[in-house]
C-alpha cells in the first residue's frame, strides 16, 4: 500500500512538473493543421456565388510569451483555398489554357471565344498570422486561450476550372476548360488580409509538449481581385454585334477555421 501511494505521488509530481515546464516556456514552436470553410461574397451583378467551399492549411507556428498569460502567435502556413462562381452573361477569349485580357490581340493569339457559366477558382497562399494571444493559467493539464489579430496571406498561384459553352458551336453543348490561367499576370489580388477572433484549449500531455485545438472566424477586408481598368479585364458582356463591355469580378472572402497544433 505504501509503495502504491509512493508511486502515485511520484507520478503526480512528475505530471505537475511537466505542466510547470510548459507553463514557464517563453517560446513554443510546432506544426499546425487546419480545415474549414470559405464564405465568398460577390459585390457585382455579373457573378453569383455557388455555396461555401472548403479550406485546408498546413504549416508551422510559434507562440512567444510576453508573460505567462499574454503573448504573440505567428508562423508560416500554406493555405489551399477555392471559390465557386456562376454567371449567365460573361465571355472570355482563350487559347489552350491561357486567357487573354482586353488589351491583348485575340486575332494574333489565335483565340477562341468561351461563354462561362460556372467557375471553380483555386488558389494557394502563403499565410503569416499575427495574433495576440491571451491565456489562462494551467487548470490541471489544460489551459484556455483567446486570440485576436490578422491573417496576412500572399498569393503564390491560382488557376480555374470552368464550365460553359462555345457560343459558335452546337446549342447547349457543354465545354469544360480546365487549369485556366491568365496569359500574363493574375486577376487575383496578391495580398489577402483578414481580421479575426479565435478561441481554444491547450493540453499539456507529456513533458513540455502540448496539443491545442481552436476555432476561429476571420473576416476578409481586402478584395480578392484587382480592380483593373477596362483594357486589362478578361470577362466581357456582349452588348451588340461585335460590341463588348468588359467587367470585373468583385468579391471578398471570409473563413471559419478549425486548427490543430502540436507545440514543443
C-alpha positions as CSV (number, residue, x, y, z in Angstrom):
1,X,0.0,0.0,0.0
2,X,2.8,2.4,0.9
3,X,4.5,1.5,-2.3
4,X,1.4,2.3,-4.3
5,X,1.0,5.7,-2.5
6,X,4.6,6.5,-3.1
7,X,4.4,5.6,-6.8
8,X,1.2,7.7,-7.2
9,X,2.8,10.7,-5.5
10,X,5.8,10.4,-7.8
11,X,3.5,10.2,-10.8
12,X,1.5,13.2,-9.7
13,X,4.7,15.2,-9.0
14,X,6.0,14.3,-12.5
15,X,2.9,15.4,-14.2
16,X,2.8,18.6,-12.2
17,X,6.4,19.3,-13.2
18,X,5.5,18.7,-16.9
19,X,2.7,21.2,-16.7
20,X,5.0,23.7,-14.9
21,X,7.6,23.2,-17.7
22,X,5.0,24.1,-20.4
23,X,3.7,27.0,-18.3
24,X,7.2,28.5,-17.9
25,X,8.2,28.2,-21.6
26,X,8.5,31.6,-23.3
27,X,8.6,30.1,-26.8
28,X,6.6,27.2,-28.2
29,X,7.1,26.0,-31.7
30,X,5.4,23.2,-33.7
31,X,3.2,22.1,-36.5
32,X,-0.3,23.3,-37.3
33,X,-3.0,21.7,-39.4
34,X,-6.3,23.4,-40.3
35,X,-9.5,23.0,-42.1
36,X,-12.7,24.9,-42.5
37,X,-14.9,26.7,-45.0
38,X,-14.7,29.9,-47.1
39,X,-17.6,32.3,-47.3
40,X,-17.2,34.3,-50.5
41,X,-19.3,37.5,-51.1
42,X,-19.7,38.8,-54.6
43,X,-20.3,42.6,-55.0
44,X,-21.4,42.7,-58.7
45,X,-24.4,41.7,-60.7
46,X,-22.4,39.8,-63.2
47,X,-21.5,36.9,-60.9
48,X,-23.1,34.9,-58.2
49,X,-21.5,32.6,-55.5
50,X,-22.2,28.9,-55.6
51,X,-22.2,28.0,-51.9
52,X,-19.4,27.7,-49.4
53,X,-16.1,26.0,-50.3
54,X,-13.5,24.0,-48.2
55,X,-10.2,25.3,-46.9
56,X,-7.1,23.4,-46.0
57,X,-3.9,24.7,-44.4
58,X,-0.7,23.2,-43.1
59,X,2.4,24.8,-41.7
60,X,4.5,25.8,-38.6
61,X,3.5,28.1,-35.8
62,X,5.4,29.9,-33.0
63,X,3.9,31.2,-29.7
64,X,6.1,33.9,-28.0
65,X,5.1,34.6,-24.4
66,X,5.5,38.2,-23.1
67,X,4.1,37.0,-19.8
68,X,2.5,33.6,-18.7
69,X,-0.8,35.0,-19.9
70,X,-0.2,37.3,-22.9
71,X,1.8,36.6,-26.0
72,X,2.1,36.6,-29.8
73,X,1.1,33.7,-32.0
74,X,2.6,33.7,-35.5
75,X,4.1,31.3,-38.0
76,X,4.1,30.3,-41.7
77,X,1.2,28.4,-43.3
78,X,0.2,27.3,-46.7
79,X,-3.5,27.8,-47.4
80,X,-5.3,25.8,-50.2
81,X,-8.4,27.7,-51.0
82,X,-11.1,27.8,-53.6
83,X,-14.3,29.7,-54.5
84,X,-17.1,28.9,-56.9
85,X,-18.9,31.4,-59.1
86,X,-21.7,31.3,-61.6
87,X,-22.7,33.6,-64.4
88,X,-25.1,33.6,-67.3
89,X,-23.8,36.5,-69.3
90,X,-20.0,36.7,-69.4
91,X,-17.4,35.6,-72.0
92,X,-13.6,35.5,-72.4
93,X,-11.1,34.8,-75.1
94,X,-8.7,31.9,-74.7
95,X,-6.2,29.6,-76.4
96,X,-5.4,26.3,-74.8
97,X,-5.2,27.1,-71.0
98,X,-4.4,30.8,-71.5
99,X,-7.0,33.6,-71.0
100,X,-6.4,36.9,-72.7
101,X,-7.0,40.4,-71.4
102,X,-8.9,43.1,-73.4
103,X,-5.6,44.8,-74.5
104,X,-4.2,41.5,-75.9
105,X,-4.9,41.0,-79.6
106,X,-7.2,37.9,-79.8
107,X,-6.5,37.5,-83.6
108,X,-2.7,37.4,-83.1
109,X,-3.2,34.9,-80.3
110,X,-5.5,32.7,-82.4
111,X,-8.0,33.0,-79.5
112,X,-11.4,31.3,-79.3
113,X,-14.5,32.7,-77.5
114,X,-15.9,31.0,-74.5
115,X,-19.1,31.7,-72.6
116,X,-18.5,30.8,-69.0
117,X,-21.4,29.7,-66.8
118,X,-19.5,28.3,-63.8
119,X,-16.0,28.8,-62.4
120,X,-14.2,26.9,-59.6
121,X,-11.2,29.1,-58.8
122,X,-8.5,27.6,-56.6
123,X,-5.5,29.4,-55.1
124,X,-2.5,28.7,-52.9
125,X,-1.5,31.3,-50.4
126,X,1.5,31.8,-48.1
127,X,0.0,33.0,-44.8
128,X,1.7,34.7,-41.9
129,X,-0.7,35.1,-38.9
130,X,0.0,37.8,-36.4
131,X,-2.3,37.2,-33.4
132,X,-2.2,38.5,-29.8
133,X,-3.0,35.5,-27.5
134,X,-4.5,35.7,-24.0
135,X,-4.1,32.5,-21.9
136,X,-5.3,31.3,-18.6
137,X,-3.0,29.6,-16.1
138,X,-3.0,25.8,-16.2
139,X,-6.0,24.2,-14.7
140,X,-4.8,20.6,-14.2
141,X,-3.2,19.7,-17.6
142,X,-5.3,22.3,-19.6
143,X,-5.2,26.0,-20.2
144,X,-7.6,28.0,-22.3
145,X,-6.9,30.9,-24.6
146,X,-8.3,33.5,-27.0
147,X,-6.7,35.2,-30.0
148,X,-7.3,38.4,-31.9
149,X,-5.4,39.7,-34.8
150,X,-4.7,39.3,-38.6
151,X,-4.1,36.6,-41.1
152,X,-1.8,38.0,-43.8
153,X,-2.0,35.9,-47.0
154,X,0.2,36.3,-50.1
155,X,-0.9,34.6,-53.3
156,X,1.5,32.0,-54.7
157,X,-0.5,30.6,-57.6
158,X,-4.1,30.3,-58.9
159,X,-6.0,28.6,-61.6
160,X,-9.6,27.9,-62.5
161,X,-11.7,25.1,-63.9
162,X,-14.6,26.5,-66.0
163,X,-17.8,25.1,-67.3
164,X,-19.5,26.8,-70.2
165,X,-20.3,26.7,-73.9
166,X,-18.8,27.5,-77.2
167,X,-21.1,30.3,-78.4
168,X,-20.4,29.4,-82.1
169,X,-20.8,25.7,-81.5
170,X,-23.9,23.5,-81.1
171,X,-26.6,25.0,-78.8
172,X,-26.4,23.5,-75.3
173,X,-23.1,21.8,-75.9
174,X,-21.2,22.0,-72.6
175,X,-17.5,22.6,-72.8
176,X,-15.1,22.3,-69.8
177,X,-11.9,24.5,-69.7
178,X,-9.6,23.1,-67.0
179,X,-6.5,24.6,-65.5
180,X,-7.1,28.1,-67.0
181,X,-4.7,30.9,-66.2
182,X,-4.1,34.4,-67.5
183,X,-1.7,34.8,-70.4
184,X,0.1,37.5,-68.4
185,X,-0.1,38.2,-64.7
186,X,-3.0,37.2,-62.4
187,X,-6.6,38.5,-61.9
188,X,-6.4,37.8,-58.1
189,X,-5.0,40.3,-55.7
190,X,-1.5,39.5,-54.4
191,X,-2.5,40.2,-50.8
192,X,-5.5,38.9,-48.9
193,X,-6.0,40.4,-45.4
194,X,-8.4,39.2,-42.7
195,X,-9.1,40.1,-39.1
196,X,-10.3,37.5,-36.7
197,X,-11.1,36.1,-33.3
198,X,-10.3,32.6,-32.2
199,X,-10.7,30.5,-29.0
200,X,-9.2,27.2,-28.0
201,X,-7.8,24.9,-25.4
202,X,-4.2,23.6,-24.9
203,X,-3.5,20.2,-23.4
204,X,-0.1,19.5,-21.8
205,X,0.0,15.8,-22.3
206,X,3.7,14.9,-21.8
207,X,6.8,16.8,-20.8
208,X,6.5,20.3,-22.2
209,X,4.7,19.0,-25.3
210,X,1.2,20.3,-25.9
211,X,-1.7,19.8,-28.3
212,X,-4.0,22.7,-29.0
213,X,-7.4,22.8,-30.7
214,X,-9.0,26.1,-31.7
215,X,-11.8,27.5,-33.8
216,X,-11.8,31.0,-35.3
217,X,-13.6,33.3,-37.7
218,X,-11.7,35.6,-40.0
219,X,-13.3,38.4,-41.9
220,X,-11.7,39.3,-45.2
221,X,-11.3,43.1,-45.6
222,X,-9.4,43.1,-48.9
223,X,-10.9,42.3,-52.3
224,X,-10.0,39.0,-53.9
225,X,-9.4,40.5,-57.4
226,X,-7.6,43.5,-58.8
227,X,-9.9,46.5,-59.7
228,X,-8.3,46.8,-63.1
229,X,-9.1,49.2,-65.9
230,X,-11.3,48.0,-68.7
231,X,-8.3,47.3,-71.0
232,X,-6.8,44.8,-68.6
233,X,-10.0,42.9,-67.8
234,X,-10.8,39.4,-69.1
235,X,-14.6,39.0,-68.8
236,X,-16.9,40.8,-71.1
237,X,-20.6,41.0,-71.9
238,X,-21.9,41.0,-75.5
239,X,-23.7,44.4,-75.9
240,X,-24.4,44.1,-79.6
241,X,-22.9,42.8,-82.8
242,X,-19.1,42.8,-82.3
243,X,-19.6,45.1,-79.3
244,X,-18.2,44.3,-75.9
245,X,-18.4,45.7,-72.3
246,X,-15.6,44.4,-70.1
247,X,-16.5,43.8,-66.5
248,X,-14.7,42.8,-63.3
249,X,-15.4,40.1,-60.7
250,X,-15.7,41.9,-57.4
251,X,-15.6,39.7,-54.3
252,X,-14.1,39.3,-50.8
253,X,-13.7,36.1,-48.7
254,X,-14.1,35.3,-45.0
255,X,-13.2,32.0,-43.3
256,X,-14.3,29.7,-40.5
257,X,-11.2,27.7,-39.5
258,X,-10.6,24.8,-37.1
259,X,-6.9,24.4,-36.3
260,X,-5.0,21.6,-34.6
261,X,-1.4,22.2,-33.5
262,X,1.4,20.3,-31.7
263,X,3.8,22.5,-29.8
264,X,7.1,21.6,-28.3
